[in-house]
């Protein structure tokens, strides 16, 4: 009797697990399709980023590579932050539409 109840419970759990996995895969596919349809706006860099890029080119031209490397790291952080903010703003704007 107990073995039969345990077997039935295990079968029910497996069925529920399969349903959840299928629902998750379906939701994941729909989300991926929605993300693919979104077009992110073209990144417009701020004055600070553009001036940092110009300064970086001058440092490289003057063969001041250690300073240029530090400037590159700061520039990458700033650009990554700008892109994150743009995507965040864009995704919030499209959800309201």
HELIX and SHEET records of a PDB file:
HELIX    1   1 UNK A    2  UNK A   37  1                                  36    
HELIX    2   2 UNK A   47  UNK A   61  1                                  15    
HELIX    3   3 UNK A   65  UNK A   96  1                                  32    
END                                                                             
